[in-house]
Each structure stands twice: as C-alpha cells, then as structure tokens.
Amino acid sequence: MVFTAAALNALAILGSHEVWRKRNGDIGTALSFDMTGDGKYVAQIVDVGLNSDGFNVYALDGDGEWAVGDGFFVEEEEDQNDDENNPIDISMSQNGTHIAVLTQQIATGDAADNKVYYYRYDPTKTGTDEKWVLKSSAEVTNGASVVEISDDGSTIVVGTPSFDVGGGETENGKIEIFKVSEDGGTMTIAKTFEGAAESALGASIGVSADGTRIVVGAPNYDIPGETATADAGAIQIITYNKKTPGESDKSEYKVGPSAEAKYGQDVGITADGGRIVVGVYHGDKDASKVDENQGYIEVLDLTALADFKFSYSRVGERLYGTEKMEGFGWYATISRDGMKVAGTSVEADGPDDLEDGIQTGGNGFATGAVRNGKVQVWLYQSDGWNAFTDVPAYGATGATELGNGIEIDDSGRRFATATIVPEKVQMWDVFHERDPLSDGAREAAAGLGIAAFGIAAMAL
C-alpha cells in the first residue's frame, strides 16, 4: 500500500500540535555561547568561581543529552587561566571548526587589556584536550566586549561600544576587523571604524560567511541636534575588501523610527550577506502611543548601491512583542538562508498557567514583575512570517529571564538561549504534543483516519 503525502500529513497532525520543549539538562554557565548550524554543538565560556577560565564545546549524545563532546574539552592557555585575563565572549563558525574568544584583563594598574584568540579544530589530535588548537592572537581595544568570526575563519570582527574618541566620555564605539592567515598562524588588524558620538557602535555584530559584509548595531545613536531622535539607534553595513582592506568602507547610518527605539540592539546576517535582522527592543507597536516599548524585530533585504551605500527592503511585517514594556528584540538572529528568524525578551511575563515553561491552559498573563522571558521563532513562507508554534517558549515560573541570547539551527526548529537567573544555557526543540480528545473528537478523528486511508488507497 502506498500513502499519499496528504494522507500521511493528515495522520501525522491528527490530535496533536507543536510546542517548544526544553531538552533535559542545562548547559553550564551562560556568560556567552554560540551554536553550529546543525544544532549539535554549543560553545560557551566556562565560569569557575568568580572568574571565567576558558571555554567548552558541548555535544548532543545519542540520548539527546548534553555532554562535553569527545575531544572538545578545551584547556585554557596559561595566560587565560588567572584573574587577569578572562574570556567574556565567544563566536563559533557554523560548521564548528573555527572559534574566536575575546578576553578582558582585570586592571591591576592603569587600564585593562583585551585580546582576541583564534582556535581551529584539529581532528587528527588524539588527546581530549588537544583538538582545539590555539593558532594566533592579537591585542584589541580596551573595553572590547563583542566578537564574531566568519564561517570560513578568515575574518574576526571585534566591537567596543564603550570606546571614547579623544579620551572623553563620548562612547562612540569602535569596530576592529582582523585578517586571519590561511594557516591560522597569524592575525593582523586590517581595518578599524569609529562610530558617531554616543552611538555605541559595535554593541552588536553580524558577519557573512566569507567575512566580506558586516552589519553592526549602534543602539544609542541619535542625529546630532535632533532631540526627536535621541537614542533612536541605527545600523551600518561594512563592505570589507579582503584583498585590499584599505578600500573597505561603511554605509551611512540607517536610523531607528523614533526616539529611544534602540534600533540595532542586536543584529544578524545571512551567509550570503544579502539579508539582515534587526532587534528594536524599545520600538512601539502603535506610533501614536509612545513608550509602550513592546519591541520588535524586522528583516531587511540589502541592495548595494554606489559609494558603499545600500537600499533596504523590509521582508514581511515587523514581528512585535505582545506586552507593554516587554522589550522584544533584546536579542535577534537569522538563519544562514534567511528564511528563519528568532527574537527574545528577557522581561516578558509568561502566561499565568505555566508548567516548566509550557502553557497548560488559559490565556491570561501573569501580573507583576514575573519576568519569565520568552523566545519565538518564525519561518518565512508565501504569506509572510509564520511562527513555528502558537505559543512562544517561556522561561519557567519565576524571574528566570529566558532569552539572554539566541541562536537557531538551520531548520529553525531548535534554538539555544540562556537564562539570567540562574545563568544557564538551554536548548529547546519543537515537540509534537498530543491533544486530549473527547469522545466526539475521537469519533471524528477515527472518521478522518478512515478518510485518510481511503485517499491513500486511491494512490495504489
């Protein structure tokens, strides 16, 4: 007997719906993390005591549990294993073979020093703590806090949103682009960019697969002299010329829609660099009702123009938070193909009937400063953006503040995120949950099943 696709689909969805379910076991302390495109490996900074001492790469085992992967445990370098030089951010390529780690030295005298380290995975090594090989490192601007690496490992981008021009408290922000040699043995500064005064350029970064197109967020940007744009936020697109870095340049600012919108709070970019996602965590759903701060994310297609300028075309509708003061878009990410996006809010209150982060009944929302936090993921289809599940993933009851970071796999049906209380990385999957059926519903379901078999028989 041969079943048609329609019959199989009818039987598969009968009496079930899809929800987000957290996998068993949290993945260590959530100072910073990243995930591969296949969703099987998560790299994260390891926190030991008061200081972060290195990083681990966790792998899914055969039972779907998280464990340190075979050969993926990393012993930190000697100069990283003390109070003076602590990893604070990590970025891993989508195929899991390149890692960049940003460290910050705790100041014991004048100013703190930062460095960026480049690691490459070597499967020929036999020791469980030797397969990640430190290939090179470079000094970066003091106060640097964000790092991203291209999928091919050739380009590392570091952001310092607190950078001051001229030594004043201007918080212009700064971007540093590093070129990694083919063998990984050397890392050299290729190009730097500074932001406008008080723009915090470099607070968020997205890098295309080959490193030639970079999107950067400046969430504190405002147009000089225009109070209506104070902290509207902005993004810029950097066109990086790998062969001739001096010919690289950045676009004009694309400014947020209103004052205090915080446009560019987080950003992401597709593998080909043609589409971006922008988090706007203080954006208002209704422009006539300011300061409601539902927040949103939006997806934009880029068209390169002359003189490093770009035109922007929004893809589908903006994806808003549902509560006032929710701050959706605190973090945002986009899949490599640009067809899946996700956004988070650590301030969202969950429904009043949550059990382990899953809504169990009614539609009422909890009152008070509950701050469950939430994550939602969308797929782009012919009719626009559609959520994978009717109900977002919520943090467990209490001030867990789920959504402190977000990474999705290529399918969009798995994501890694983190809670603030406690600081833990979590992995969530789409799960097919059976619905309880009444007697009448069971009879109807049985009829649908017979009809499905009848459709299948027609295919014989």
N, C-alpha and C positions, 0 to 999 in steps of 0.2 A: 504494500500500500504506500502511496506517495501523498504527502500532505502539502497543500499549497502554502505559500508564505502567509496568506491571510488567515488560513485555518490555524497555523501554528501560533501566530500572533494573538488570535482570539483566545486560544487555550492558555497561552503564557501569561496574559494580563488578567485572566479570569479571577475575580475575587482577590486582587492584590493591588498595591500601589507602591510607589517608590519613596523612600525616606533616606535621610542621611544617618549613618550609624558609625560611631567611633570604634575603631579597632581596639582590641584589648591591649592594655599597656601603654603608658605614656613614654615618650622617647627622650628621657633625660631633661636637663635644664635648658630653658629656651632663651638664651642670650641672643642667638642668631642661628638661622638654619636655611637650608636650600634643599631642593629635591630634583632628581633626574626626571627626564621626560616620560619614562616608562613607569614612574611612581614606585620603583622598587628600592631606591636608596635615598636616604636622607642624611645630609651632612649637617653637623651642628657644633657650635662652640661648647666645650666642656667646662663647667664651672665646678671648681673644687674649693670648698671653704669660701673665703672672701675674694678669691682671685680666679679668673678663668685661665686654665692651664693648657689649652690645646684644643683639638677637635677630634670627633669621632665621625665615622660614616656608618650608619645603621642600615641593615638589610632585612627585608622580609624573609622569614624562614618558610619551610614547607607548610607549616600550620597557620601561616598568616600572622605570626607573632613577630615583634621587632626584636632584633638581637644585633650585637656587633658583628658585622659580616666577616666572613673568612678573609683574613688578610687586610681588613680595612681599618683596624685599630691603629691610631697614629700616636706615636710617642713624640711629644713636643720637643722642639730643639732646646738646647740648654739655655739659650738666651731668652726663650719664651717661658721658661718654667720657673718664674720667680715673680716677686711682687712688682717688678719694674717694667715688665713688658707683657701685656695681657691681650689675647685675641678678643676683639669686640665685634667683628663682622666677618661673614664667610659667604663665598659665592662658588657654586659648582656648575660646571658645564652640563648641558642636558644629557650627554652620553656618559657622564660620571667619570671622566678621565682627567679633568683639569680642576684644580681648586685654587682660589685666591683667598688668603687670610689677612685681614687688616688687624694690626696690633697697636696698642696705645701704652706708652710707658708712663707709669705714675711718676709725676715730677718729684724729684728729691732735691732739686735746686731751683734753677730758673724756670725753664719751660719743659713741657712733656715732649717726648719724641715719638713719632709714629713710623711704622714700617709696614710694607706690604710684602707678603711671601707668596711665591708661586710653587705649587706642588703638582707633580704629574704621577699618575698611577702606572706602576710597572708590574704587570702580571708575572714576569719572569722571576721576581724576587720570591724567596721561599719563606722568610720569617713573617709572622703575622703583623709585626710592627715595622716592616720594611717596605711594603709595597707602595706606600705613598712616599715619594722621594722629593725632598726639598731641592728644587733646581736653582732658584735665584731669589733675590730680594732687593728691595730699594727703599730708600727713605721717602716719606711723603710729608705733606704739610702738617704741622702740629694741629691737633684737634680733628683730624680726619675721622669720619665715622661711617662712611658708606663705601662698599666696594662691589664691583660687578666684573665678571670675566666673560669674554665671548666664548661661544661653543667650541671654536677651533683653538682656543687657548692663546691666541696671538695678541690679544688686546685686553688690558686690565684698566678699568676706569675707577678713580677714587674721588669721592666727594667730601668736601669740607664746608658744610653750610655755615659754620660759625666763623669762617675766615674773615678777618678785618683788613681792609686796604689802608695802608699808612699807619697801622698801629692803633687806630681809634676803634670804638665800639660800633662799627658800621655793619657787620655781619653781611658783607656782600656775598660770601660763599665763593667756592672755587672748585674747578674740575681739573684733575690731572689725568692725562692719558699716557699709559705706559705700553711700550712695544716689547713683546717677549720674543726672543730669538727662536728659530725653528727647533733647535735642540733644547730650548728652555733654559739654557745656561746663563743667559744674560737678560736683564730687564732694564730698559732705559726710558727716561722721560721723553715723550715725543711731542706733546703739546699741552698747554695749560690755558684755561679760560677763567676769567673772574666775572662775578655777577654784579648787577646794579646794587647800589647801597640798600641795605636792609632787605635784600631779596632772599637770602639763604639758598642761593644756587647750590645744587648738589645734595639737597635733602633727600632726593630720590633719583634713581638712575635706571635706565633700561638700555641694553646693548644688543644689537643684531647679531646673528650667528657668526658673521665674519668680522664683526667689530667696526664696520665702516659707517654705520649710522647709530647715533646715540641720542636718546631722549633724556632730558634732565628736568627735574622739577625745582621751582623756586617759589614755595608756597607763601612766602611773606612779601612778594613783590607788589609794589604799587607804582602807578605812573607818577613821576615827580610833579608835585604841585596840584594833583587832583585828589582831594580828600575822599571823593566818592569811590576811589579805587584802593583805598588803604587795605593792605593785606588781601587784595583780591587774588593774589597768586598768579603764577604764569608757568609756562613750559618753554623750553628751547630745544631745537633739533641741531645736533652737531653732525656735520659731514666730515668724517675723518679719512684723510688720504694716507693710506698705509705706506705707499711708496715715497711720497713727498709730504711728510707731516706738516711742514710749514705752510702748505697750501690748504690746510684744513680750516674750517670756519664754522661759526654757529649762526643760526637763523635769528630773526627778530623775535622778541617775546610774543607769545600768544597768551593774552591776559585773561584772567578769570572773569565771570559775568558780573560780579558785584563786589562791593567792599566786604572783607573778611570771609570770602568764599573759600580761601585756602586752596585754590586751583593748583594742582601739581603736588599735593600732599604725598601721593605715590604715583608712579608711572610704570608702564611696561611696554614692551615692543615685540613684534613678531620676528621670526627667524630671518625673513627677507627684508625687514625694516620698513615695510610698507604700511603697517597698521599699528596704532598705539592705543593704550588705555590710560585714562587719567582719573585719579581719585580726587574728589572735591568734597571734603568731609564737612564743610560748613555751607554747602550750597542749599538754597531754599527751593522747595518744590513749587511754591507759588510766589512769583516775584513780587506780588503785592503784599505779601506777608513776610517781612524780613525777619531775620534772626530766629526762624523756626529750626534751621540747621538740621533738616532731615539728612542732608548729604546725598551724594550720588556718584556714580562712575559713568564715564562716557567713552565711546570708542570712536576713533577718528582714522580715516584713510589719508595718507600723505601723498601729495603730488609735488615733486621737486620742480622749482622754478629757477630762473636765473639768479645769480648773485647769492646763492645759498638760502634763498627764500623758499617757503613752502605754502601751498594752499591746503586747507583742511576740510574734509567732508565727513560729517558725522554718520556713523553706521548705525541705523536703527534709532530707537529712542534712548534717552537717558534712563539709567536704572537707579531709582531713588530708594532711600530708606523709607520705612513706613511709620516711624515715630518722630515726634518733635524732639529736637536735641539729640537725635540718635548719632549723628556724625558718621553716616555710612560713607565709605570711601576712604576710611582711615588707612587701609591697605587695599591695593588692587593689583590684579595680574591678568595676563592674557596668554593663551596657548600659542605654541610656535606657529600654528597655521592660522591664527587669528579668528577662529570660529567659536572659541570658548573663552569666557571671562569670569572672573570672580571678584567679589568685593567683601569687605568686612566692616564691622562696627564693634568696638570693644565696649561701648556704652549702651548698647541696646538691651532693653529689658525683655526677657522671654515671656511666652505665654504663661498663664497662671497655673497650668496643669502639666508642667514639665516633669518627666521622669528620666533621669540620666541624659538630659539634653534633648529628649524626644517628646513632642507634643502628644498627649494621650487623649484629649477630649475636646473641650470647648475652645472658643476663640478669644476669650478675654486675656488681657495682658496684665502682668504683674504690676503692682504700683510701688512707688518708692524707688530708692536707688539700688535696684537689684543688680543691674549690670551683668546679666548673663553673658552678653556678647553674642554675635552671630556671624555666620558666613552664608553667602548664597552664590550659586554658580549658574551661568546661563549658556545656552547653545544658540548660535545664530542659524536660523532657518529662513525659508522663503517668506514667512510672515513676520520676521524680525527676531528679537531676542526672546527665548523661552526658557524659563527656569527648569532645571533638571528635576526638582521636586517642588510640590506645592508649598511646603513649609521649609524655611531655611534651617541650617544646623545651628542650634543654640547651645551655649555653654550650660553646664549643669546648674541647678538651682543654687543661688548664692553669687557672690561677687567674683565669679571666675574670670570674666572679661575675655571670653574666647574671641579670637580674631586678631591677635597681636602678631600679624604677619600672615602671608598666604602664598602658597604655591600649588598649582594644579598640574595633573599629568596631561599627556597628550589627548586622552579621551575625555577629559573634563569630569570623569566620574570618580575621581579620587583626589583629595587635597590634603596638604599638610598645613597646619596652623599651630598657634600656641595660645596658651592661657597666661594671664598675668598673675593670678592667684590660684594655685601656685604656678611658678614659672616652669611650664612643661610644654613640650612639643607633642601634638596629637595628629593621628592620621584618621581620616574619615572616608568612607566609601558609600556609594549609592547601594541601597539594600532593597530587595523586593519583599515587602511585608504583606502577609495575607490579611485580608479583611474578614472579620467575623460575619457570617451570613445568617440571616433569618431563614425560617422555613420557606417562606415565599421566595426569598432571594435564591435559596438553594435550588428550588424547582426551576426558576428562571435560568439559573446557571446551568442546570442539567440540560434544559432545552437548548441553550446556546452551545453546550458541548456537542449535543447531537447534531445541531446545525453545522457546527464546525467539521464534524466527521463527514457530514453529507457533502460539504464543499470539498473536503479532501478526496472523497470518493470520485467526485467529478473529474479529478485530475488523473485518475487511473487510466 
